[in-house]
Every structure is written in C-alpha cells, then in structure tokens.
C-alpha cells in the first residue's frame, strides 16, 4: 500500500512538473539504508525473537536436543525478566505513592548497584518535606539517610546544596527546575526504568566478556548520569502475548534470503536484471560467512590496440597483475601490449615463419610460450637468462620499461606440422602442446626438450592444458573427444566422448579444477563436471561453425564464462545458469580469443579485424542481454 501511494504521488508530481521533467534519463537512484539503524540488538524483544527463530530452525533440521537446551535457558531468562518487571512495577508504584521505605526495599532487590538510586529516592523525600515546610523531618532524612550516601551523589556539591535548602522557604529557591511533587515522582520512576535497562545490558556484557576472558566496566559508572539525564526511549520487554505469537514458517532462512537478495539487488550488476537469469540469482550465494560480492562484468570498451598487420588468433595476459598482455596473429609475430591507461604496443617478438596460433604466459610474468603454423614452439623469457637465437628472434622493444622478452628455446619440430595449442603449467616447469599430427607433447622448459608424447587422438589436437597441480593434462581434438592424461605415466585415464561435444576448438579449466569448458564447432559451449564426467550447462547464443579456433575461458571468480563468436561479439554467460549475461560489441570480424585478468578487472579480446580490445566495467554503461 505504501509503495502504491508513493507511485501515485510520483505520478502526480510528474504531471504537475514542466514537460522536460517527464524525460526519464535512467534508473531512479535509491539511497542505501544503514543496516545498524534497523533495530537495537540489545532490545529484549529482539533477543527473544532471535532465540525463537533459532529454536524453530533447530527443530526443522532435527537438532532437538539443542533446541531443548536453548528453550530451557530461554525460559530461565524469561522468568528472570518477568520477576524484574514485577519488581519494577512495584517500585514505580512505591515512588508514585510516596512509600519510601518500600521503595528502599525494592531498589535493593532490583539493582546490582543500588546506593546511587537510594540517594535519589531519599533526595526526593527530602525535597517533598522541604516543599511542605516539614523542616525537622527533612533534617532527620538528611542526617540519617542522605549523609551516609553522600559519596554516591551526582556531584560533590549536591549534598551541600541540599543542606542549603533547610534555610529556604520553598524548593524553587534552591532548585529552579523543580516542577512539583507529582511531576518529580513521575520523572524519578522513568529514570529508574532507564537505569534498570542499563543494569541489564551491563550484566549481559559481563557475561559475554567472561566467556571471552575479557574485562568490562560495571554499569554503576553510568547510574549517576542516567539519573540526571533526560529519559531516553525505553526498550519494551517481551510480554506473555509476544511470547505466544506464532513464528512464521522457516523465518530465519527467509530473513537470510532477504538480506542476501538486498545485497544482490544493490550490487552494480546482478543476475536478476533479466528474466532468463532467474536461476542465476538463486545460485548467487554459496556461503553465508561472507557478504555477496558481485563480479564486475566488463560492459564498456576501454581501448582498441592496433599493431598487427593481419588477423589476431590468440590473446593472453602476462602474469597475474594484468599489466601486460601478449597476442599472436597471422602476421607471424607475437606482440606485447602495455594495458595500463589507454594501452599501447610495448614490443614485437619476431621469429615465427607462419601464423601464431597460440600464446600462453606463466603466472610470474617472466615466461611466455607461443606456437605457430610452421611447427615452432618458442619459449620467451624476460630478464637475465634469455638469449637470442638469431637477430630475427629478438624482441623489437618500442618502450623503455617493462618486460624484455628474448627467445630462449625453440621447442618445436617442423616435421610435426602446425602446433595449434601451447600452455604453460602454473609451476612454469613444463609446457604442453597439441597440433596437426594428433599428438600431445609435454616439454621440460628448463631442459628445453620433450619428455613425453601422448598418443590417442584420431584427429588434430586443437587445445591442451594442465591442471593446477601440473600432474594432469587435458586435451581436446577434432575427433570430438576430450582426453585426460596422467603426466607421469603418459596414460589416458579418462575420455569424454559424446555426440554433444562435436569438433573441439578449445578447452578451459576452472581455477578450482572441478569444472571444464569445452568449445565446439556446433554453436554450443558446454560446462562439464570433472568428477562425474557429465555435461552440466550449455552456453548458446554465439556463432562457431566455420572458424577453427573460437575460444572461451572462465571469467570473474569463475562465475562467468567468456567467449568469442563469429558475429564479432564477446559473449559473457552465467556459469551456473548458462544464460547470456552480456554481449560486448565493437569488433568488426570474428572474435577468436578472450582472456580475463582478475586483479586488473579487465577483459582482453582479439579478432579477425586485426585489433586487440580491452574492456572494463563502467557504472554508467548498460548491459546487452539476449535470450
């Protein structure tokens, strides 16, 4: 009802405004609400509600013994609160009726540090006696009751001020704020309620800190201030009626889902922006121990890098920082790009005599491997230790600072034909290649020679990679199979063979090693579960039927999959739902390859148009989603 009223109010305001105000220039900004302002965690009613929701969850999940223990402790606590409420009502009645002796007994029974409160009680009695000119009785209260409690007065001069009142005709002569007997009694009762709440909170804090071997200041330090300060809003204690109220079904889980839905809703990008992605939002949270962190999906072109004289087949970031990237193309060169700011060409690595099919860099950023159509597999190293085989193999540097790659080894053999794929292990000790001769080869990078040749594919091997540990090689081929090889023994330990796979153009392994993306020349990329050898999700919407090597990789936090397409777009899919989250437009030809830098939050793509493009997230840019 409130939302409907707000909409009607906005419509009325828009109708009354000038015509220019009717132009909608984007989503209405919504101010975030501070979570700590929602409720007071020390409110007894809130505490009781939390206990009851926890008990309900324990019962739903079968933790009956735990539920019974919590219920017993909660009942004891509730009984204590009810007893305190009864004493407080009795104390309030005594103060309002002027029964000071009974108020003395109730204060001693209700409060841990009662002496400052007794001083306030007898101060009230003394002032009332002064107001009716009962000087002798007032003097007796001053000497017998207030004098022993002088150390607990609000200030050192307060007792002397009370003594001065014995010489006055009325209370207003000494205390200008005096409002009369009834008003002062009501104010004193409200202050007692405030002090009781402070006393309870101090006791809870002592209990919590004792459990944590910590120290906490006692509540007595604030009692005097609470007596003199204006009464704050008093927390309402749980009543019998509130205790009998039924807890809605699965209330705790409902509140948790609402809180995470709020985090997803206000994130810069969230999967609920499109109807086809409803399942993605349901899988957005995998742990309740962390706040939801939405991946910043790139949605805007940052830079277009020119330098290749022909189409660009491969792109890879150098190292984890995402500062530099390497690309290989049909102009027989590997080019190093500085991806900072607007991006620029850093160096050109020459030496290949045919198109470069693949580039791969180690995580340290000091090692790079490229493979070409002539059968060469070149190992490039940056810094000391890299020697140039020939003048043509040296890197032509175009900028002063940055990596200086030199060709350390040529690992390939021209007799084997084109090498379509080369990948460096995370340890940077080995490299795996696959090519036209249907063989998968593992190289020792330190020795610069092949240590293992894996045979089994019936057609050209188009992609090969290591797992994170480096003891497993995964390869894909035009024979429509994906094979898993044990590096030590050289044996094929598993093979994925399904009519769904088709001719494999690329494979990519997730960072956790549990999921594998397989790209096929049938307009479909698929996510496979490594443990069950089962296809989980199919990614569609792109085009991959004619070009041999349109590749896909995992994107931000492995929650998305990034891939090229023959329609010139970069596609971003939800890894769990398979829905198209976004399309990046800008290339004028087939997008062959993409790579994502987690630390730089930047995507790089290469295309048949001869360019490398850098993409980033911009808050003002929109998302292009398709069914």
ChimeraX attribute file (.defattr): number of C-alpha atoms within 10 A of each C-alpha:
attribute: neighborCount
match mode: 1-to-1
recipient: residues
	/A:1	6
	/A:2	7
	/A:3	8
	/A:4	9
	/A:5	10
	/A:6	11
	/A:7	12
	/A:8	12
	/A:9	12
	/A:10	12
	/A:11	13
	/A:12	11
	/A:13	13
	/A:14	15
	/A:15	12
	/A:16	11
	/A:17	11
	/A:18	9
	/A:19	9
	/A:20	8
	/A:21	12
	/A:22	13
	/A:23	8
	/A:24	8
	/A:25	7
	/A:26	7
	/A:27	6
	/A:28	7
	/A:29	6
	/A:30	7
	/A:31	7
	/A:32	8
	/A:33	8
	/A:34	7
	/A:35	8
	/A:36	8
	/A:37	7
	/A:38	8
	/A:39	9
	/A:40	12
	/A:41	11
	/A:42	13
	/A:43	16
	/A:44	20
	/A:45	18
	/A:46	17
	/A:47	15
	/A:48	18
	/A:49	16
	/A:50	15
	/A:51	16
	/A:52	21
	/A:53	18
	/A:54	20
	/A:55	21
	/A:56	21
	/A:57	19
	/A:58	17
	/A:59	15
	/A:60	13
	/A:61	9
	/A:62	11
	/A:63	13
	/A:64	15
	/A:65	11
	/A:66	14
	/A:67	19
	/A:68	14
	/A:69	12
	/A:70	17
	/A:71	16
	/A:72	12
	/A:73	11
	/A:74	16
	/A:75	12
	/A:76	12
	/A:77	13
	/A:78	19
	/A:79	12
	/A:80	12
	/A:81	17
	/A:82	16
	/A:83	13
	/A:84	17
	/A:85	17
	/A:86	13
	/A:87	16
	/A:88	22
	/A:89	15
	/A:90	15
	/A:91	25
	/A:92	21
	/A:93	16
	/A:94	19
	/A:95	26
	/A:96	19
	/A:97	12
	/A:98	18
	/A:99	13
	/A:100	18
	/A:101	12
	/A:102	14
	/A:103	24
	/A:104	20
	/A:105	12
	/A:106	19
	/A:107	22
	/A:108	14
	/A:109	14
	/A:110	18
	/A:111	18
	/A:112	15
	/A:113	16
	/A:114	18
	/A:115	21
	/A:116	18
	/A:117	25
	/A:118	22
	/A:119	23
	/A:120	23
	/A:121	24
	/A:122	22
	/A:123	20
	/A:124	19
	/A:125	22
	/A:126	24
	/A:127	23
	/A:128	20
	/A:129	19
	/A:130	23
	/A:131	19
	/A:132	12
	/A:133	16
	/A:134	14
	/A:135	18
	/A:136	12
	/A:137	14
	/A:138	23
	/A:139	17
	/A:140	12
	/A:141	17
	/A:142	22
	/A:143	13
	/A:144	11
	/A:145	17
	/A:146	23
	/A:147	14
	/A:148	12
	/A:149	19
	/A:150	19
	/A:151	14
	/A:152	20
	/A:153	20
	/A:154	18
	/A:155	11
	/A:156	11
	/A:157	10
	/A:158	12
	/A:159	19
	/A:160	11
	/A:161	12
	/A:162	19
	/A:163	14
	/A:164	12
	/A:165	21
	/A:166	21
	/A:167	12
	/A:168	15
	/A:169	14
	/A:170	18
	/A:171	22
	/A:172	14
	/A:173	13
	/A:174	16
	/A:175	13
	/A:176	8
	/A:177	10
	/A:178	14
	/A:179	13
	/A:180	13
	/A:181	16
	/A:182	13
	/A:183	11
	/A:184	18
	/A:185	22
	/A:186	14
	/A:187	17
	/A:188	22
	/A:189	22
	/A:190	19
	/A:191	23
	/A:192	24
	/A:193	20
	/A:194	21
	/A:195	24
	/A:196	23
	/A:197	19
	/A:198	17
	/A:199	21
	/A:200	18
	/A:201	17
	/A:202	18
	/A:203	16
	/A:204	13
	/A:205	18
	/A:206	19
	/A:207	15
	/A:208	14
	/A:209	13
	/A:210	12
	/A:211	9
	/A:212	9
	/A:213	10
	/A:214	11
	/A:215	12
	/A:216	14
	/A:217	10
	/A:218	16
	/A:219	19
	/A:220	19
	/A:221	10
	/A:222	14
	/A:223	25
	/A:224	18
	/A:225	12
	/A:226	20
	/A:227	21
	/A:228	12
	/A:229	11
	/A:230	12
	/A:231	17
	/A:232	10
	/A:233	8
	/A:234	14
	/A:235	15
	/A:236	11
	/A:237	18
	/A:238	18
	/A:239	14
	/A:240	10
	/A:241	7
	/A:242	12
	/A:243	14
	/A:244	8
	/A:245	9
	/A:246	8
	/A:247	13
	/A:248	10
	/A:249	12
	/A:250	13
	/A:251	16
	/A:252	18
	/A:253	13
	/A:254	11
	/A:255	11
	/A:256	12
	/A:257	15
	/A:258	12
	/A:259	15
	/A:260	16
	/A:261	19
	/A:262	13
	/A:263	16
	/A:264	21
	/A:265	15
	/A:266	14
	/A:267	15
	/A:268	16
	/A:269	18
	/A:270	21
	/A:271	23
	/A:272	16
	/A:273	14
	/A:274	14
	/A:275	10
	/A:276	17
	/A:277	22
	/A:278	14
	/A:279	16
	/A:280	20
	/A:281	18
	/A:282	15
	/A:283	13
	/A:284	18
	/A:285	18
	/A:286	9
	/A:287	8
	/A:288	10
	/A:289	7
	/A:290	8
	/A:291	12
	/A:292	18
	/A:293	13
	/A:294	19
	/A:295	19
	/A:296	19
	/A:297	23
	/A:298	24
	/A:299	22
	/A:300	19
	/A:301	18
	/A:302	20
	/A:303	18
	/A:304	18
	/A:305	19
	/A:306	15
	/A:307	13
	/A:308	22
	/A:309	14
	/A:310	18
	/A:311	22
	/A:312	31
	/A:313	27
	/A:314	30
	/A:315	29
	/A:316	27
	/A:317	29
	/A:318	25
	/A:319	18
	/A:320	16
	/A:321	15
	/A:322	23
	/A:323	20
	/A:324	22
	/A:325	25
	/A:326	28
	/A:327	29
	/A:328	30
	/A:329	28
	/A:330	22
	/A:331	18
	/A:332	23
	/A:333	25
	/A:334	29
	/A:335	22
	/A:336	29
	/A:337	24
	/A:338	20
	/A:339	23
	/A:340	13
	/A:341	9
	/A:342	11
	/A:343	19
	/A:344	19
	/A:345	20
	/A:346	23
	/A:347	22
	/A:348	22
	/A:349	23
	/A:350	20
	/A:351	20
	/A:352	23
	/A:353	15
	/A:354	18
	/A:355	22
	/A:356	30
	/A:357	26
	/A:358	30
	/A:359	29
	/A:360	26
	/A:361	28
	/A:362	22
	/A:363	18
	/A:364	14
	/A:365	19
	/A:366	18
	/A:367	25
	/A:368	28
	/A:369	26
	/A:370	31
	/A:371	32
	/A:372	31
	/A:373	22
	/A:374	20
	/A:375	24
	/A:376	25
	/A:377	28
	/A:378	23
	/A:379	25
	/A:380	25
	/A:381	22
	/A:382	18
	/A:383	13
	/A:384	10
	/A:385	10
	/A:386	18
	/A:387	17
	/A:388	16
	/A:389	14
	/A:390	10
	/A:391	10
	/A:392	13
	/A:393	20
	/A:394	21
	/A:395	23
	/A:396	18
	/A:397	18
	/A:398	12
	/A:399	13
	/A:400	9
	/A:401	8
	/A:402	16
	/A:403	20
	/A:404	22
	/A:405	27
	/A:406	26
	/A:407	26
	/A:408	22
	/A:409	22
	/A:410	20
	/A:411	22
	/A:412	24
	/A:413	13
	/A:414	13
	/A:415	10
	/A:416	15
	/A:417	17
	/A:418	25
	/A:419	32
	/A:420	26
	/A:421	30
	/A:422	29
	/A:423	25
	/A:424	28
	/A:425	21
	/A:426	17
	/A:427	13
	/A:428	19
	/A:429	14
	/A:430	21
	/A:431	29
	/A:432	24
	/A:433	28
	/A:434	27
	/A:435	27
	/A:436	20
	/A:437	17
	/A:438	22
	/A:439	21
	/A:440	29
	/A:441	21
	/A:442	23
	/A:443	20
	/A:444	16
	/A:445	20
	/A:446	11
	/A:447	12
	/A:448	16
	/A:449	16
	/A:450	16
	/A:451	15
	/A:452	16
	/A:453	14
	/A:454	20
	/A:455	15
	/A:456	11
	/A:457	20
	/A:458	14
	/A:459	18
	/A:460	22
	/A:461	28
	/A:462	28
	/A:463	31
	/A:464	28
	/A:465	25
	/A:466	25
	/A:467	18
	/A:468	16
	/A:469	10
	/A:470	18
	/A:471	13
	/A:472	17
	/A:473	23
	/A:474	24
	/A:475	28
	/A:476	32
	/A:477	28
	/A:478	23
	/A:479	18
	/A:480	21
	/A:481	22
	/A:482	24
	/A:483	18
	/A:484	20
	/A:485	21
	/A:486	16
	/A:487	19
	/A:488	10
	/A:489	11
	/A:490	18
	/A:491	13
	/A:492	17
	/A:493	11
	/A:494	13
	/A:495	15
	/A:496	16
	/A:497	14
	/A:498	12
	/A:499	8
	/A:500	14
	/A:501	23
	/A:502	21
	/A:503	24
	/A:504	28
	/A:505	25
	/A:506	27
	/A:507	25
	/A:508	25
	/A:509	22
	/A:510	20
	/A:511	13
	/A:512	9
	/A:513	15
	/A:514	13
	/A:515	22
	/A:516	22
	/A:517	25
	/A:518	28
	/A:519	29
	/A:520	27
	/A:521	22
	/A:522	16
	/A:523	17
	/A:524	19
	/A:525	30
	/A:526	22
	/A:527	24
	/A:528	20
	/A:529	16
	/A:530	15
	/A:531	9
	/A:532	9
	/A:533	14
	/A:534	14
	/A:535	19
	/A:536	16
	/A:537	18
	/A:538	19
	/A:539	23
	/A:540	17
	/A:541	16
	/A:542	21
	/A:543	19
	/A:544	24
	/A:545	16
	/A:546	11
	/A:547	14
	/A:548	16
	/A:549	27
	/A:550	27
	/A:551	28
	/A:552	26
	/A:553	24
	/A:554	24
	/A:555	26
	/A:556	20
	/A:557	14
	/A:558	19
	/A:559	18
	/A:560	21
	/A:561	27
	/A:562	26
	/A:563	26
	/A:564	28
	/A:565	25
	/A:566	21
	/A:567	15
	/A:568	23
	/A:569	24
	/A:570	28
	/A:571	25
	/A:572	29
	/A:573	25
	/A:574	23
	/A:575	26
	/A:576	21
	/A:577	23
	/A:578	23
	/A:579	27
	/A:580	25
	/A:581	27
	/A:582	21
	/A:583	23
	/A:584	20
	/A:585	15
	/A:586	13
	/A:587	21
	/A:588	15
	/A:589	18
	/A:590	25
	/A:591	31
	/A:592	28
	/A:593	28
	/A:594	29
	/A:595	24
	/A:596	24
	/A:597	20
	/A:598	17
	/A:599	11
	/A:600	14
	/A:601	18
	/A:602	23
	/A:603	27
	/A:604	27
	/A:605	29
	/A:606	32
	/A:607	30
	/A:608	20
	/A:609	18
	/A:610	23
	/A:611	24
	/A:612	29
	/A:613	21
	/A:614	24
	/A:615	20
	/A:616	18
	/A:617	20
	/A:618	15
	/A:619	12
	/A:620	9
	/A:621	11
	/A:622	12
	/A:623	15
	/A:624	14
	/A:625	18
	/A:626	12
	/A:627	11
